[in-house]
Amino acid sequence: MNRTVEQITLNDLPPSAPRSEVNEEHWSLVEAYAALMRAGEPCPPITLERYGTKYLVHDGTHRVTAARLVGRLTISAFVL
C-alpha cells in the first residue's frame, strides 16, 4: 500500500503526557528524538488514525512529545 505523508498540526493531536508522568527510559527516547530534531535530522513520520475530526496516535508518541519540546508546530504523519 502506498501511503502519503501529511503535515499535521500538533495542536490537533491529543496532549502529551506531563513530564512528571513519563518514566526515565521513555523520557530518554523523547530527548533523543528532540536532539535529532534540533540538529535538523529527519525522523520517521508518525502514524495516526483519524476518527471524524480527531486523531489517535497509533505510532509516534515519543516523536510528538519531542516535536512539542523543541517548539515545532507540525509533524509528518501517515494518516490511516
Backbone as CSV, one residue per row, in Angstrom:
resi,resn,N_x,N_y,N_z,CA_x,CA_y,CA_z,C_x,C_y,C_z
1,MET,0.840,-1.172,0.000,0.000,0.000,0.000,0.890,1.242,0.000
2,ASN,0.591,2.203,-0.862,1.352,3.432,-0.966,0.683,4.501,-0.103
3,ARG,1.357,4.940,0.932,0.777,5.936,1.840,1.435,7.289,1.609
4,THR,0.667,8.347,1.754,1.154,9.702,1.588,1.416,10.318,2.965
5,VAL,2.525,11.024,3.064,2.860,11.721,4.307,2.172,13.077,4.301
6,GLU,1.506,13.396,5.405,0.833,14.684,5.579,1.509,15.457,6.705
7,GLN,1.403,16.777,6.652,1.855,17.617,7.753,0.639,17.893,8.641
8,ILE,0.726,17.469,9.888,-0.385,17.592,10.833,-0.003,18.606,11.910
9,THR,-0.926,19.493,12.228,-0.706,20.470,13.286,-0.712,19.762,14.632
10,LEU,0.327,19.992,15.426,0.431,19.316,16.729,-0.742,19.644,17.645
11,ASN,-1.311,20.829,17.511,-2.462,21.187,18.344,-3.687,20.340,18.029
12,ASP,-3.693,19.664,16.875,-4.821,18.797,16.513,-4.684,17.394,17.094
13,LEU,-3.562,17.127,17.754,-3.317,15.800,18.336,-3.607,15.809,19.828
14,PRO,-3.856,14.629,20.404,-4.076,14.566,21.850,-2.859,15.114,22.600
15,PRO,-3.060,15.650,23.793,-1.927,16.193,24.560,-0.931,15.104,24.933
16,SER,0.319,15.519,25.049,1.363,14.609,25.515,1.251,14.451,27.025
17,ALA,1.734,13.323,27.521,1.746,13.105,28.974,2.689,14.115,29.628
18,PRO,2.333,14.622,30.799,3.233,15.532,31.502,4.562,14.843,31.820
19,ARG,5.627,15.609,31.847,6.959,15.065,32.126,6.971,14.258,33.421
20,SER,6.239,14.695,34.407,6.223,14.008,35.706,5.629,12.604,35.630
21,GLU,4.903,12.317,34.546,4.267,11.002,34.401,5.008,10.080,33.436
22,VAL,6.173,10.509,32.946,6.928,9.726,31.968,8.163,9.148,32.645
23,ASN,8.337,7.815,32.552,9.498,7.219,33.209,10.783,7.585,32.465
24,GLU,11.918,7.398,33.106,13.207,7.836,32.569,13.554,7.186,31.235
25,GLU,13.240,5.908,31.076,13.544,5.223,29.816,12.801,5.877,28.652
26,HIS,11.528,6.155,28.845,10.741,6.785,27.791,11.178,8.232,27.566
27,TRP,11.488,8.943,28.649,11.930,10.327,28.502,13.272,10.402,27.769
28,SER,14.134,9.419,27.957,15.411,9.372,27.230,15.166,9.287,25.727
29,LEU,14.167,8.525,25.332,13.835,8.419,23.907,13.278,9.741,23.380
30,VAL,12.447,10.411,24.165,11.941,11.735,23.787,13.116,12.687,23.582
31,GLU,14.059,12.689,24.513,15.230,13.571,24.414,16.076,13.244,23.186
32,ALA,16.208,11.960,22.865,16.985,11.559,21.683,16.314,12.079,20.410
33,TYR,15.001,11.942,20.309,14.284,12.475,19.155,14.394,14.001,19.112
34,ALA,14.291,14.649,20.265,14.404,16.109,20.302,15.780,16.560,19.817
35,ALA,16.823,15.839,20.195,18.178,16.184,19.748,18.294,16.052,18.233
36,LEU,17.710,14.994,17.677,17.714,14.830,16.216,16.983,15.985,15.536
37,MET,15.839,16.351,16.082,15.050,17.439,15.502,15.805,18.757,15.574
38,ARG,16.446,19.034,16.707,17.228,20.267,16.849,18.380,20.319,15.851
39,ALA,18.943,19.156,15.542,20.061,19.070,14.603,19.590,19.074,13.146
40,GLY,18.286,19.092,12.937,17.760,19.099,11.583,17.724,17.740,10.913
41,GLU,17.917,16.689,11.703,17.886,15.330,11.163,16.435,14.873,10.987
42,PRO,16.174,14.096,9.949,14.803,13.620,9.746,14.430,12.517,10.745
43,CYS,13.188,12.529,11.140,12.620,11.463,11.971,11.532,10.790,11.141
44,PRO,11.307,9.507,11.357,10.242,8.845,10.599,8.882,9.472,10.894
45,PRO,7.996,9.512,9.909,6.652,10.032,10.160,5.942,9.190,11.216
46,ILE,5.086,9.847,11.983,4.255,9.123,12.936,3.090,8.505,12.170
47,THR,2.322,7.657,12.818,1.128,7.075,12.206,-0.076,7.444,13.062
48,LEU,-1.083,7.991,12.410,-2.301,8.425,13.084,-3.506,7.682,12.535
49,GLU,-4.501,7.549,13.369,-5.812,7.076,12.928,-6.766,8.250,13.081
50,ARG,-7.544,8.497,12.039,-8.494,9.607,12.070,-9.861,9.079,12.470
51,TYR,-10.482,9.750,13.424,-11.845,9.439,13.861,-12.656,10.730,13.751
52,GLY,-13.306,10.898,12.622,-14.034,12.147,12.388,-13.052,13.297,12.283
53,THR,-13.142,14.232,13.216,-12.233,15.383,13.211,-11.084,15.213,14.199
54,LYS,-10.988,14.055,14.838,-9.955,13.813,15.846,-8.964,12.763,15.350
55,TYR,-7.795,12.743,15.989,-6.749,11.778,15.666,-6.376,10.977,16.897
56,LEU,-5.966,9.741,16.672,-5.376,8.893,17.694,-3.967,8.571,17.216
57,VAL,-2.977,8.774,18.091,-1.601,8.463,17.718,-1.421,6.957,17.827
58,HIS,-1.250,6.320,16.693,-1.081,4.869,16.632,0.380,4.497,16.875
59,ASP,1.299,5.281,16.322,2.726,5.058,16.495,3.421,6.411,16.431
60,GLY,4.141,6.772,17.493,4.904,8.011,17.441,4.722,8.963,18.604
61,THR,4.230,8.477,19.737,4.003,9.394,20.860,5.292,10.075,21.329
62,HIS,6.424,9.359,21.277,7.697,9.973,21.688,8.079,11.103,20.737
63,ARG,7.851,10.897,19.431,8.167,11.927,18.443,7.243,13.129,18.579
64,VAL,5.982,12.905,18.913,5.054,14.012,19.139,5.527,14.841,20.328
65,THR,5.858,14.191,21.418,6.331,14.900,22.609,7.619,15.658,22.301
66,ALA,8.537,15.028,21.568,9.799,15.681,21.202,9.546,16.907,20.324
67,ALA,8.646,16.786,19.367,8.329,17.919,18.487,7.778,19.088,19.293
68,ARG,6.929,18.794,20.255,6.398,19.854,21.120,7.512,20.460,21.975
69,LEU,8.401,19.612,22.455,9.505,20.064,23.303,10.410,21.055,22.571
70,VAL,10.643,20.836,21.288,11.524,21.726,20.526,10.778,22.879,19.862
71,GLY,9.472,22.953,20.086,8.709,24.097,19.598,8.165,23.987,18.187
72,ARG,8.105,22.785,17.663,7.526,22.612,16.329,6.016,22.807,16.389
73,LEU,5.458,23.226,15.263,4.016,23.413,15.161,3.341,22.273,14.414
74,THR,4.116,21.558,13.573,3.575,20.455,12.779,4.487,19.245,12.868
75,ILE,3.961,18.104,12.422,4.731,16.870,12.384,4.293,16.064,11.158
76,SER,5.231,15.342,10.579,4.918,14.489,9.431,4.216,13.227,9.914
77,ALA,3.167,12.843,9.187,2.380,11.686,9.626,1.758,10.949,8.450
78,PHE,1.661,9.634,8.632,0.802,8.815,7.792,-0.541,8.801,8.493
79,VAL,-1.618,9.066,7.784,-2.948,9.064,8.382,-3.724,7.884,7.816
80,LEU,-4.144,7.005,8.715,-4.901,5.821,8.310,-6.375,6.142,8.196
